[in-house]
Amino acid sequence: MKIAITGGTGFIGRHLARELVAQNHEVVLISRGHDARDSCVRELKSATFLPVGTGAIDDLARAFQGCDAIAHCAGINREIGEQTYQRVHVENTRLVVEAAKRAGAGKIALLSFIRARAPTAARPITSRSGKPKKSCAQAASITPFSKPE
């Protein structure tokens, strides 16, 4: 499969990319390119890096062309300037979904971010069933894609 990963150079995205490449998938790393802690991910076999932000719908749609699936892992864990939770996690996610539709991508997986809203005593962070949510590290070990039979 050909899978685009938004946030492809971030912590979750780069680990997902490595796992998918190891399973013989082709990956398209979509990222603003700000995370340079592990630039080797850009050089993985079967990987293409595209410096595109999640707020650029036309660029995203072009980047998603030919992809079977999108793993939307882009996000922030703190607000800085215009990078607000509302903009990044809500508005830009809508753009990613619309771009995936335009490109004809068949599947999209969304990684939720626990820090995208502040927990309070009255509103702890839990799943809908009331169980604690998985941490990002636990989520990174789950590969949501499999090859079609």
Secondary structure, DSSP 8 states (H G I E B T S, - for coil): -EEEEETTTSHHHHHHHHHHHHTT-EEEEEE-S---TTGGGGG-TTEEEEE--TT-HHHHHHHHTT-SEEEE----SS-BTTB-HIIIIIIHHHHHHHHHHHHT-SEEEE---GGGS---SSS--B-TTSSB---HHHHHT--------
